[in-house]
Amino acid sequence: MFRILFIIFLVATTNIAISQNKQDSAKQVNVRQTFFANIYSGFYYSLSENYTPRTGFDHSAGLFGYKADWADKATAILIYDVSKTTGDIIVTDTGGNVLPLSYTKGSDYTAFLKQAEICFKPKPWLEFSIGELLNQQYLTFQDKFWGFRYIATTFQELNRFGNPADFGARVTYKFRDKINISLGAVNGDGPFRKQGNDGELQYFGNIELFPIKGLSVKFFADYMPADGKPARSTISAFAGYKCERWRLGAEFSKVENHLNNSALSLEGTSVYGAYKICDKWHLFARWDFLTKTLVYEYDSYLICGAEFEPYKGLFISLNGRYLTAGEVPWVFMNFGAKF
């Protein structure tokens, strides 16, 4: 049923885009081209003797992108990111003791396709996007509101509540700068894999509200059926207020049947804010609370610190962090560059 409705919706929207393109086919359109890049690096030291490795240099992102804009009628974005795309293999005995193992894994710093999106804008209020899309669950909105990605990703991305990007299609309607409504479907297998053999799609909807200046409210939900397994679903809600000097946001998220396992669900809350004390200095803080229902685990994660921006697009941050699981405190020095 979801598949049939989405196909009908997709065909209707595509017809609008094609009709508009025919009208504009005789016009000469200038293309604006932009290259951009991000580098996120840092150094950490754990105050706990039980945490290993206790100290080290950290690299969280090396991103390079290109954007083409056809006079606001269409855009194309291509982004390659460098990140950890492989998992570590750990073997334990029945007592939970780690056994020695020799193997060769892939690089922790692998370049992968992060975004490859073509977006048609036949009307100011209508957008149709196809390709590899960034996840609206947390990456296109909360990540920007949080604003300190070079220090730490947002709560949902950090705890893998969903894939950061996926291959699919999306339609967005915009109403007078007050409401954005998106509907779409993706493979559901993330940016590192092709469509699974079962051929099921993950359907999603996203609503963004801007009732008054500075106030943002967002709701997201998705649903992914699985042949012979429980269907996975997600709901999340966000509210935030931003003004010239400060911003404060909060979000709640829940994933039912995570990894199509009926015994495993994820739930959590994140509250974060920042205050601009002068032109080049920010203070920030964040508190995450995560619950896993498989064995009812819960973790709190605290981050607070200061940011210095000596030049536009260049950032330095000294911050402290504390994870209740294992009672691990850290001191971080993070560096970020956007150009």
C-alpha positions, 0 to 999 in steps of 0.5 A: 500500500505504501509503495503504490501511494508513493509511486502515484505521488512521485509520478504526479510530482514528476509531471509538474517538474517536466511541464515546468522544464518544457516551459523553461527549455528555450531560456538560457540559464546561468549555472552557479558552481561552488566547491566547499570542504570541511575538516574536523580534527582534534585531540583528547585525554581521558581522566579515567585510567580504565579507558583505553586508548586514554589519549590520542589525536582524533579525526572525525571528518574530511569532506569535499563537495560541489554544488551547481545551481541553475538559477534556483530552478534546479540544483545538484550536490555531490559530497564525498566524506572521509569517515569510519565505514568498517566495524571492528571484529571482537570474539569472546568466550562464554564468559565474555572474555575477549579472545586474541584475533588476527585479521585485516580490516578496512581503513578507519578513514575511507572516502565514501559518497555522502550525498549525490542529489539532484533537486528540481524546483519547478515552483517556489513552493515545490521541490523534487529530489532524487539520488543519495539524500541526506537524512531529514531525521536529524542531519538536515535540521538538528545538525545545523541547529546544534552547530558544533558538528566538528565537536560532536555529531547530534544525539541521533547520529551518535547513537545510530538511530538512523542512516545519515544518508540513503538512496531514494526520492523526496518531495517537499512542499513549502508554504509561505516560509511557515511550513515545510512538508516532505514525503519520500522513500529510500532503500533503507540500507544506508550510504554504504550498501545497495538495496537489499535482496528483499526489495523493501523500501523505507517510507518517511514523512517530515514536517517543519514549522516556523510559527514565529521568528526564531522558533522552529518545531519539527516532526519526523516519522518513518516505516520500513517493513521487513519480510518475515521480521518485525517492521522498523519504525521511527518517530522524533520531535524537535523544538528550538528557539534561536535569536542573535545571542543564544539558542536552545533546542530539545529533541525526543526520538524513539526507534521501534524494532531496531535492526528488525529485532522486536526485543530491541528499541532505542529511545532518547532525549537531547537538550543543547544550547549555546550563548554568544558572549562576544563576536568570536566566542561561544559557550555551549552545553549538551545533555543526552539521555539514551535508553536501550530496551533490550537489557534496559541500559541507559546512558547519559552523555554531557558536553560543555565548553567554549568555542573561539572563531579567530577567522570566519570558518575556522573554529577552536574549542576546548570542552569537557565530556562525561559518559555515565556508562563506565564513568568516563570523563574526557578533555577535548581540544577540537579544531574545525575548518569550513571553506 
